[in-house]
Structure formats: structure tokens, C-alpha cells
Amino acid sequence: MPPQSRNYKHGAIKSMKRILKALLLIAGVLIIAFAAWWFVSAPPEYLRIGPRYVMGPVPQSIQDVTVTGDPIAVPVTTIAPNLSGYDDVVLQEELGRAFVTGCDGWIWKVDLNTGTAEPFVDVPLMASGAHEVPGDENTICFCTSYLFGAEYPDDEQVGLYRLDVETKEVAPILLRTPIPPEVTAPTSGNEGTVFTADSEQTIAVESMNEGNSRPIAFCNDFDISEDGKRFYFSEPFAYEGASMG
């Protein structure tokens, strides 16, 4: 083989090796980048998908219902168009007013007679799940939690709060919850697990500490018993910084 041909062949081989090394380097970088993306985007370990709940067939009595027109749109009127996005409403028609938990972190007051709304009180985090205490029209209790993407002062805490309508004073009711036992499997029929009032999970609020309880991580879907002595709320996301929305 002529010297020129040998040099050409040798140079071609070297070029192919350089190209191959470059391709391997690019492939390695892409693999590392994909692995890093997968690690960062993977859901944290505390997020667990619960078991499915089979609703069953729709009753025939519901399927047989028919309506003509729109029974809701006809009598509906719009009031307080300046009201921001909100979660819950405490309606006090006999007093001509309503209180609304706004997504802007305020509880708003709506005048039902004039159809206007105004910011009433700035509460910790974002309020939701509000209810009037039975027999006390001037006391409203509500949940507060983080709204996704919003920023709040460091000292504001998730929990249950009480609003005195007359003084606008806001006070915490409950900021901690007992540490529940680990429940990983559904019960028969998938109806959930209930801990009775005499179980080991019952702790007096004033006795809660770092050993037997933890800060409430998320507070929503709040209700009060008819006698006003029992409060109920859900905490569907039990991890620090959990947010609604």
C-alpha cells in the first residue's frame, strides 16, 4: 500500500476514534443528566398512593332523574364581584352578612344587602373550612394551611383558629396533633380505621409535646358538632410544608 494511502487510512481511523469518544462522552452526559432529573423529580418517600375505593353502580333512582332547562342558573344572582378567589363561606342571612375565606390570606366580609365585600381580617396563612360556632354568631372557627406558590411569614402556623367577629381577634385553638400509628393496609371493606376517644391516641391539648405529637401539616374540611363541643378536620397530607391548591 502506498504511503499516502496508509497515512489516509490511519488518519481516518483516528478521526473515527475521536468521533466515537465524543459520542460516548455525550451519551454519558445525557445518561447522568437523565438520572439526575429522575432523582430530583421522583416523588418523596412520604407520598403514598392509597388503595382505590370502588364506588359501585349508580342507583337507578338517580339515573331516572330528568330536568328541563337549568334549575340553578335561573334564580342565581351575582353579588360582591370584587371578591377574590375563596374557599369557604359562613352565611349569616339573618344578620345580612357572610364571611368568606379568601385565597389572598384574608377573611372577607360580605354585605348581603348591598352586595359588596371588603377585607375583614388578615389571618395566618390561608383560611379554609370555616364554620360559625353553634349558638355564637360572633365566633367563627376555621382551618389555615399553605397555598401552593404563596409566601408567608415564618412564624405563621398551620392549625385551627378562632375569630372573634366583634374584636377581630384571631387566636389558635389547635396547632399540634397526636402522632398516629402507622396504617399501611385498608381494613375490610376499605372503610378506614377509627380510633375511639378512649384509645391511646387521645391526648389533652395542654399535654402535647415533641414526644407524643407533631405540628399539624395540613388542615382542611372543617366541621363542628351541633353542641359546639367537637371539632373535626382532615389532614390529607401529613408532611411539612404541605399545601392546598
N, C-alpha and C positions, 0 to 999 in steps of 0.2 A: 504493500500500500504506500502510495506516495506520501512524503512528509506532510504536505498540505492537507491531504485527506485525514491523516492521523490527527493533526492539530485540530481540524474542524470537528472530527468526531469527539475528541477529548473535550473541546470547548462546549459542545452540545450537551455532553454528559454532565459537565459541571453546572451548566445553566439549568438542566432538569433537576439536579440535586438542590440547587438554590430555590427553585420554584416549589419543589416538594417540601423543603424545610419551611418555606413561607406559608404554604398551605397548612402544614401541620401546626405551625405556630398560631395561625388564625383560628384553626379548628379548636386548639387548646384554649385560646382566649374565649371563644364562643361557649365552649363547654363550661368553663369556670364562671362566665357571666350568667349562663342559664342556671347553674347550680346555686349561685348567689341569689338570683331572682327567686328561685323556687324556695330557698330557705327563708328569705325575707317575707315573701307573700303567703307562705303556708300559715294556716290558722293556728293560734296558740293552743297549747295543750288543754287549757281550761275550757275551751269551747267544745262542747259535746253535742252531737245531734241526738235528740231524744227519740224514743220509739214512736212510730206512727200511730195515729189514732183513727180507727175505722169508724166513720160516722154512720154507715148503714144506709139503706134506701130512704128516699124522700117519701114521707107518708102520702098516701093517695089523697087525703083530705086537703093537703096543701097544693098538690098538683091540680086539683079540681077548681081551685080559686081562680076566678076571672074578673077583670075590671075593665071598664071603658074609660078612656081618657087617662089623665094623670091626676089622681086624687090628692097628691101632695102639692103640686105646683100651683093649683088654682087659689087656695087660701093663703099661700105663703107671701109674706112681705119682707122686704129687706130693711133693716134698721142699722144704725151705727156703722155706716160704710167706712169710717175712718179707723175702725178696729183692726188691729194687726192680726196675723195668724194666731190661733189659740188652740188649747187642748180641751178644756172643760168649762162648764157653765154652772154656776149656782144661781138658780132662778128664784126670785122672791117677788112674784107678781103682786101679792097683796101690799107690798111696800113700793111697788112701781120701780123696782131696780133689779139688777143682776150683776154678779161678779164673775169675771172671766179670767182664766189663767192664760196669759199671753205668752207666745213663744219668744218675746223680747225680754223676758225675765220680770215683767210687771204683772200684777193683778189689776185688771181694768174694772172700772165701774160703769155700768150701762144704765142710763135713764130710760126706762121703758115708755115714759110718757112723751118725751121729746125725741126719742130715737137717737140719742147721742151717747158717745162713750168718751171717757177720759182715763188716763193712767191714775191708778189709785194708790198703790204701794209697790215699791221695789223690793222683791223678796229674794232670798238666797237661790242661786242657780235658776232653773226654770221650773215654775209651778205646774202641777198637773193633778188630776184625780181629786178635785176639791169637793167638799160637802159641808153644808150647814150642820152644826151640832143640833140634834133634835131638841126642841124646846128653847133654843137660844139663837134667835135670828141675828144676833150681833157677833157670833163666834163661828168662824169658818176654819176648817182644818183641811190641809192639803199636803200632797207629796212634792218634793223637789228632787230633780236629777239634772245631769248634764245634758245639754242639747249638742248633738254632734256638730263639730266645727266652731262652736262658740267658745269664748274665753271668759273665765270668771276669776274673782279674787281667790287667793289661796286659802283663805280662812272660811270660805263658804262650804257647807257640808250637805251631803245627800241625807234625806230623812223626812220625818213627819213634822209638820209645823202647825201652829195655831195663830190665826189672825183675829185680833180684836178690832172689829169694824169701827167702833166709836173712837178709839185712840190710835188706830193704825199700827198698833204694836204687834210685832211678829216674834213668836217665841218657839223654840224647838220642843217637841214632845218626845221624839224618839230618834236617836242618831246611830244607835247600835242595834244589832240583832244577835240572838244566840247562834252559836256555831252549830249548824245542823249536822246530823250524822250523814255519812256517805250513803247515797241511794243510787245504785247504778242500774237496777233492773226494775221494770214495771211490775206492779202487783197483778194478781189475777183480774182479768177484765180491763187492765190498764186504767184503773180509776185513781191511781195516785196513792201516796202514803200520807196518812193523817196522824199527827202526834197530839194526844189529848192533853188537857190542861194539867193533869197530874203526872205527866211524863217528866223525864229528866231534862227535857228541852225547855221547861218553864223556868224563867229566871226573872226576878224582880228587877225593874229598870235601874234602881239605885244600886243593885248588886252587880251590875255588868262591869266587866273589866277585860283586860287584854287576854286573860286566860280562858274565859268562858264565853266571849262574844267577839264580834268584829264590827267595824263600821258598816252601815248599810251601803251597798254598792249601787243599787238602782231601786227607785221607788215609783210605783205606778199603780193604776187601777185601784183606787182607794174607796172604801165604803165604811159606813158607821152603822152599828146596830140601832134598832128603834129606841132602845133605852139610853143610847149615847154612852154606854159603858165599854163597848168593844169596838176596836178599830181593826180593819182588815186591809191589807195591801199586798201587792205582788212584787217579788224581786226576781224577775226572769233572767237577769244577767248578774251573776254573783262574782264579779271581778272588779278590781279597782279601776275607776275611771269609765265605767260602763255608761253609755249614753243612749238617749232616745233619739228618734228621727234618723 
